[in-house]
């Protein structure tokens, strides 16, 4: 009963069972016995169901050995027991316990079987070790040692053979069988690499390497013998040997070296013999000299002679001849032994620069004399004239079409250079005096009185309105300038008339415009280039002197014909900033502005004055004040266009100058062309402006405009007489221009500039006349427009210039009268090209019509704001 109570207490029962059913429930909780487990094991089982049953066991049962299973299960019982549920749960626990027990039993059986197998295996291994393994492995070890000893014997025999190859190699080298010896060495090295683990092999490799080096030395000796005694079989063996060594490039390099050495030794002995022969003694000091030093006895002798001679007294042709001989000597030295002849170059450069300074100074003085005596008349040359036809430029040896102007001719392509040794290999001497055929040659550059034929000369003085003032060749559709041939068909009369409007040069062949002075300068440039071509180290000095010739010519033209202090006051920018900078540079660096030498001047200042030239003066024979000749227009055209032609020749020569100019000095050449040569054509504007300013009587036109009444009350249909007077002035200008063109060809750019200047001055005079008006009505402004339109209509028949210069300048000023107050204020600020007087007059004239006094004051303030920065 006590057990029952204890069990009840563990199950949570507070009172003893009241019925048999309760007692049966308690009884069912006992642990199943062995028989029951056996029954469960003997029942057929499903492996999968059995595994699921095992997996369903709670993990708590596997936790620790001290786990109380019974207590755990009793604690899980509900307060009210159900016998059926308890029996089902008991059966489940039985099944789980049986399945787990079977698995443990199976594992125990497997472990026992494994222990038996291991025991049997150890026993059998001990039997095999004692009865078989030790004896068999001993036999195998002995067999392996036998094989190793056999291999060692073979290696020793091979090594013995390798050590005896040096005897065979010596025999092959004595037989000059270089390829065989190298092949044997390479095979021995390959075989020795197999036995490199033996200490004796390292010594053998060293011997083989020494043998190969000896073979290379003998090969080099054999290669050197080929230079003087060539044997094809011997050379073939040597090349095969180098090929086996993989040093074919080395063979070529060595061969070149041996040939160079052989040539050097041979030439040295020859030169030494001549030097000792010239010395006239048995001094052996020459044998100790280097070949380069030996070749300079000649240079030193020439240098001594050169520096001991005063070349400044030589004539130009004689000096060029000496220079040419020395240049050939230096060329021989360079081609023969690679010598740059520095000693000789320094001496000849010093002499050349000294000579050239004196020569150039003399030429500048001659140029000043030519310019001061020049009457600026046309020098008659043919239409196909080219500077290459002059003697001074024959050295350039260029073949160009004479019908192409030099400025458009392409730069020449240099032909293949022939060395002096190639030129005189069959005979002759480069230092022999060459026959001078200069006097026998003739220059066919001059034309008869500037015309190509007498018929053209006669046709040049015909009336302007007739077709006779056009040369016959210009009436043709095509003219070959070289042959003069042309088709029979001629151009129409209308075409000729349209042409002669735009170019006053149609009555003459388009030959270059130049003077005798220009031609002399071009010849002088050719001489300078001859010297530069012979002695290129002085190229910079020569080009510098050439630039001074051009600078002085340009400055003289500007001084004679273009200097006018009133030009810049026009505000038209006639002289560009580049032109002004160029002229200032020339004046500071080249022109001597002092009348006489200052005795107090320093030595440096005196030396600087020696480098300068006095400013030239225009010949008194040149008259620039006559209106009949358009104020010396012919002379101005000849002078200005000759300068432009000279600039074109310098442009043509630029590639040649650039080719010889040192790289560090090329910026000077580029600056000379960009800042000086290119400004020659810019002189046209200031020079021809002076003519345009005097050719038309602009003051008379202002007087006529002042007499016009502009405050009319009705619109006029007739223009004012000042327009007719102005047009008459232009017609007279056109006639005088045609008269001048009979004397000298006026190129189209020149005629265009003259017409442009005259029209621009006329239009600005018209605006100035309108700015002098005190009173003007709307009808008066309409009359201004009528006058200007009449002027434009008649003017367009006299000239082909389009658009008319400064046309908008006049029209804009007239139309500004109709602007309102605000628009006029903005217009004043935007149009700064008008003078303060013109703007003030415009405001004053508008007062009373559509602008009051307050607006007038405001507009005048705007004008004053614009004028203030100019003060």
ABEGO torsion letter per residue (X at the ends): XAAAAAAAAAAGBABBBABAAAAAAAAAABBBBAAAAAAAAABBBBAAAAAAAAAABBAAAAABAABBAAAAAAAABBABBBAAAAAAAAAAAAAAAAAAAAAAAAAAAAAAAAAAAAAAAAAAAAAAAAAAAAAAAAAAAAAAAAAAAAAAAAAAAAAAAAAAAAAAAAAAAAAGBAAAAAAAAAAAAAAAAAAAABAAAAAAAAAAAAAAAAAAAAAAAAAAAAAABBBAAAAAAAAAAAAAAGAAAAAAAAAAAAAAAAAAAAAAAAAAAAAAAAAGBABAAAAABBAAAAAAAAAAAAAAAAAABBAAABBAAAAAAAAAAAAAAAAAAAAAAGBAGAAAAAAAAAAAAAAAAAAAAAAAAAAAAAAAABAGBBBBBBAABBAAABAAAAAAGBBBBAABBAAABBBBBBBBBBBAAAAAAAEEBAABBBBBAAAABBBBABBBGGBABAAAAAAAABBAABAAABBAAAABABBBAAAGBBBABBBBAAAAAAAAAABAAAABBBBBBBBAAAAAAAAAAAAAAAAAAABAAAAAAAAAAAAAAAAAAAAAAAAAAABBAAAAAAGAGABBAAAAAAAAAAAAAABBABABBBAABBAAAAAAAAABBBBBBBBAABBAABAAAGGGAAAAAAAAAAAAAAAAAAAAAAAAAAAABBAAAAAAAAAAAAAAAAAAAAAAAAAAAAAAAAABBAAAAAAAAAABBAABABBBABBBAAAAAAAAAAAAAAAAAAAAAAABBBBAAAAAAAAAAAAAAAAAAAAAAAAABABBBAAAAAAAAAAAAAAAAAAAAABABOBBBGAAAAAAAAAAAABBAAAAAAAAAABAABBAAAAAAAAAAABGAABBAAAAAAAAAAAAAAAAAAX
